[in-house]
């Protein structure tokens, strides 16, 4: 069996990332992955994740593949929507309260928690700079998250996000109002938007 050809096919279909469980389904054992890693034929980027030596790691895709219970939010969502042109120093994501993300996710990301019934509200997908789709909140949900966490975000980031949203021709104020009501930030949001709109 040509292990590298098999792993190349897996990587091509999965945004460059080879996961241990997918490799096993294709007949490549953990032991073989370790052997290939030691021989510098593949590189380990995280627990259970590898890339080929010539591939660049898509950090956002790597993080998103580690758990189905996380969605990119706040500063990272603003970046993915093109509202912030600065790559976040630390990626931000939201998880349902009661869920404990892995130690590697907590070490690499800022994690916000929300009631499980609001976790999927506004869930969408956005392309990373490398072109892979990752779970991310839509723009309206992201604005509501920013309002909710305005003290942790910092005034500059928060106001810049609101100004960019107010100027966006694709904004959906009805959806924004619906989300804000459900997330209990409608009155605060209204105060800020009255100044901007």
N, C-alpha and C positions, 0 to 999 in steps of 0.2 A: 504494500500500500504506500502511495506517495502522500505522506502526512502533510507536507507543506502545500501541495496542490489542494488537498481536502480543506485545510485551514484557510487557504486563500479564498476558496469558494464561500466558506462560512463568513469570512471577513467582508467579502464583497457584498453579501446580502444583508449584513448587519452593521452598516456604517463604519466598517473597519475594525469592529470589536469582535473578538472570539471569546465566547463564554464557555466555561468548563462544561456546563450541562449540554450545550449544543454540540461541542466537540465530542462528548461521550456518545451522543445520539448518532454521530457520524463515524463511530469506531475509533476515536482518538482518546485514549485513557488519560487520567490525571498524571500518571507516571510518565507517559510519553510527552505530555505538555511540559512537565518539569525537566525532562531530558532535553527537549528542544530549547527550552529557556536557558539551560546551562550552556548549551552549544551556541547560544546567541542567534538562534534561528527565529525566535519569537521573543517579545518583551512583555513582562508582566506589568500591568498598569494599576491593578487593584486586585483584591482577593477575587479569584474566579474569573478574571478578565485579562485578556492578552491582546496585543496587536503585532502585526508583522513589522520587522525592523524598518522598512521604508515608509510605513504609514505614520501619519501624525494623529495623535490621540484627540478625539472630540470629547473634551472634558465633560460637557453638558450631557452628551449621550451616555457616557460612561456612568455618570451619577444617576441618570434616569433609569438605567438598566438594573440598578441595584435594588430597587423596590418599586412595587406598584402603588404604594401608599404615599407617594410624594408627587407634588406638582410645583413647578417653578413659579415663583411669585415675587412680589415687591420689586427690588432693584433688578433682579435677573429678568423678570417679566418685562419691565420697562425697557431693558436692553434688547430683549428679543423682539419687542414691538417697534423698536427703532426710536423710542421716545428719549432714551438716554444713549448717547454715543460712546459713553465710557463703559468699558468692560468692568463689571463689578469686581472689586478686590476679593470679595467673598460671595459665593453664590447663595441666593436665598430661595428657600422652598417652604411649602406648607404641608403639614401632615395632619391627619385627624387626631384630636386629643385622645389620649389613651393608647396611641400607637408609639412604639419606641423605635426610631430609626437606628440603624447600625452605628457602631462607634466611628467607622470611617466617614459616614455621612455627617455625623455631628462634628467631627474634627475638621472637615472640609467646608461645611456650609453653615449658614445661619438658618435655624429651623423655627418657623412660626407654627403655632397649633391653632386649630379651629374646631368647633363642634362638628362631629361626624356628619350631621345632616346638612351642613353648609360646605363640606369639603369638595364635593363635585360641582358646586354652583359656579358656572362660568368656565368649566374646564374645556380647553381647546388644545390645539397643537400648533407649534410654531417651529420654523426651521432654525437650526443653530447656524453660526457663521460657516460651518462646514457643510451645511445643506441637509442635515439629518433632522427629522421631525422628533420633537420631544414634548411631553405634556407641559402645558403652560396655561395660566388663566388668561381669558380674553381681556381686552383693554378695559372694559367697564369694571370687571371684577378686580383687576389690578389697581384701578383708581380707588375703589372701595377699600382694598387692603391697605393702600397708602394712607388713606384717611384714618383708618382704624389704628394704624401703627405709626402715626405721624411723629410721635415723641421719640420713637426708636430710630426712625428714618433720618431725621435731621430736616430742618426747615428748608434748606436749599433744594434738596432732592424732592421733597414733598411739593413745594411750590412750582418747581420746574415741571414736574409731572402734570400737575393740574393745568398749568398754562399751555403745555403742549396738547393736552387732551381738549381743552377749550377751543384751541385753534384747529383741531383735526376735523376736516370736512366729513369724515366717515363716522364721527361719534354718534352713539345711539343713546340719547338722553332718557328715553323711556326705559330702556334696559338698565341704564345706570341707576335710575330712580328705583326700579324694582329691586335690584341687588342691594342698594343702599338701605332700603326699607327692611329687607330681610336680614341684613347684617347690622341693623340698628345704628347706622351712621348718617341717615338722611338729613337730619337737622344741621349737623356739623358741615356736611358736604354742601348743602344749600347756601350756608353762610359764605363759604369760599367761592362757590360758583357765581353767586350774585355779583361779586366784585369783578370776576373775570369775563362773564358772558355779556 
